[in-house]
Amino acid sequence: SIRDVASIADNSLELDALASLEESEQKAAVQAVLDGKARSIREVVRQKEDATRPQVTTPSRPSEEESRETGDPPVPNGAVVAGCLPLAG
């Protein structure tokens, strides 16, 4: 029970974070704190959000080897690619 965990029961931010979870997730969140897998309910919520957030990746420059495989020339560092404007700095 959360009443037995003062760091949760006596903290309105922790209680709000707990209330933001589905009922089925609440017990698991409290157990994660009790087991030391998370320092707080808010950390459990952040971990859940991070796990469900789509990963954003930035395209990398092709290596010389990849360029040879595709026939495209490698793009040198700092080069301006046709049709692209350099960022103002």
C-alpha positions as a Markdown table, in Angstrom:
| # | Residue | x | y | z |
|---|---|---|---|---|
| 1 | Ser | 0.0 | 0.0 | 0.0 |
| 2 | Ile | 1.2 | 3.5 | -0.7 |
| 3 | Arg | 0.3 | 4.6 | 2.8 |
| 4 | Asp | 3.3 | 2.5 | 3.9 |
| 5 | Val | 5.7 | 4.5 | 1.6 |
| 6 | Ala | 6.0 | 8.0 | 3.0 |
| 7 | Ser | 8.0 | 9.2 | 0.0 |
| 8 | Ile | 4.9 | 8.6 | -2.1 |
| 9 | Ala | 2.0 | 9.0 | 0.3 |
| 10 | Asp | 3.2 | 12.4 | 1.7 |
| 11 | Asn | 4.2 | 13.9 | -1.6 |
| 12 | Ser | 1.5 | 15.6 | -3.8 |
| 13 | Leu | 3.7 | 15.4 | -6.9 |
| 14 | Glu | 4.2 | 11.7 | -6.5 |
| 15 | Leu | 0.5 | 11.2 | -5.9 |
| 16 | Asp | -0.3 | 13.3 | -9.1 |
| 17 | Ala | 2.1 | 11.2 | -11.1 |
| 18 | Leu | 0.6 | 8.0 | -9.7 |
| 19 | Ala | -2.9 | 9.2 | -10.6 |
| 20 | Ser | -1.8 | 9.9 | -14.2 |
| 21 | Leu | -1.2 | 6.1 | -14.6 |
| 22 | Glu | -3.8 | 3.5 | -15.5 |
| 23 | Glu | -5.0 | 1.5 | -12.5 |
| 24 | Ser | -3.1 | -1.5 | -13.7 |
| 25 | Glu | 0.1 | 0.4 | -14.0 |
| 26 | Gln | -0.2 | 2.0 | -10.5 |
| 27 | Lys | 0.7 | -1.1 | -8.6 |
| 28 | Ala | 3.6 | -1.8 | -10.9 |
| 29 | Ala | 4.9 | 1.7 | -10.4 |
| 30 | Val | 4.8 | 1.5 | -6.6 |
| 31 | Gln | 6.5 | -1.9 | -6.8 |
| 32 | Ala | 9.2 | -0.5 | -9.0 |
| 33 | Val | 9.9 | 2.2 | -6.3 |
| 34 | Leu | 9.9 | -0.4 | -3.6 |
| 35 | Asp | 12.2 | -2.7 | -5.5 |
| 36 | Gly | 14.6 | 0.2 | -6.2 |
| 37 | Lys | 14.1 | 0.0 | -10.0 |
| 38 | Ala | 13.0 | 3.7 | -9.9 |
| 39 | Arg | 13.6 | 6.4 | -7.3 |
| 40 | Ser | 10.1 | 7.9 | -7.6 |
| 41 | Ile | 6.8 | 7.5 | -9.3 |
| 42 | Arg | 7.6 | 10.5 | -11.5 |
| 43 | Glu | 10.7 | 8.6 | -12.7 |
| 44 | Val | 8.5 | 5.6 | -13.6 |
| 45 | Val | 6.2 | 7.9 | -15.6 |
| 46 | Arg | 9.2 | 9.5 | -17.4 |
| 47 | Gln | 10.5 | 6.0 | -18.2 |
| 48 | Lys | 7.1 | 5.0 | -19.6 |
| 49 | Glu | 7.0 | 8.2 | -21.7 |
| 50 | Asp | 10.5 | 7.7 | -23.0 |
| 51 | Ala | 9.7 | 4.1 | -24.0 |
| 52 | Thr | 6.6 | 5.1 | -25.9 |
| 53 | Arg | 8.0 | 8.3 | -27.5 |
| 54 | Pro | 9.0 | 7.7 | -31.2 |
| 55 | Gln | 12.7 | 7.7 | -31.7 |
| 56 | Val | 13.9 | 10.6 | -33.9 |
| 57 | Thr | 17.0 | 9.9 | -35.9 |
| 58 | Thr | 18.9 | 12.3 | -38.0 |
| 59 | Pro | 20.2 | 11.0 | -41.3 |
| 60 | Ser | 24.0 | 10.6 | -41.3 |
| 61 | Arg | 26.3 | 11.4 | -44.1 |
| 62 | Pro | 27.1 | 8.4 | -46.2 |
| 63 | Ser | 30.6 | 7.0 | -45.6 |
| 64 | Glu | 33.0 | 6.8 | -48.5 |
| 65 | Glu | 32.4 | 3.0 | -48.7 |
| 66 | Glu | 28.6 | 3.5 | -48.8 |
| 67 | Ser | 29.0 | 6.2 | -51.4 |
| 68 | Arg | 31.0 | 3.8 | -53.6 |
| 69 | Glu | 28.3 | 1.1 | -53.2 |
| 70 | Thr | 25.5 | 3.5 | -54.3 |
| 71 | Gly | 27.6 | 5.4 | -56.8 |
| 72 | Asp | 26.8 | 8.7 | -55.0 |
| 73 | Pro | 29.8 | 11.0 | -54.2 |
| 74 | Pro | 30.5 | 11.5 | -50.5 |
| 75 | Val | 29.5 | 14.8 | -49.0 |
| 76 | Pro | 32.5 | 16.6 | -47.4 |
| 77 | Asn | 32.1 | 18.2 | -44.0 |
| 78 | Gly | 30.7 | 21.7 | -44.2 |
| 79 | Ala | 29.8 | 21.3 | -47.9 |
| 80 | Val | 26.7 | 22.9 | -49.3 |
| 81 | Val | 24.5 | 20.4 | -51.1 |
| 82 | Ala | 22.8 | 21.6 | -54.2 |
| 83 | Gly | 19.4 | 23.0 | -53.2 |
| 84 | Cys | 20.3 | 23.3 | -49.6 |
| 85 | Leu | 21.1 | 26.6 | -47.9 |
| 86 | Pro | 23.7 | 26.7 | -45.0 |
| 87 | Leu | 22.2 | 27.5 | -41.6 |
| 88 | Ala | 22.8 | 31.0 | -40.3 |
| 89 | Gly | 25.2 | 30.9 | -37.4 |
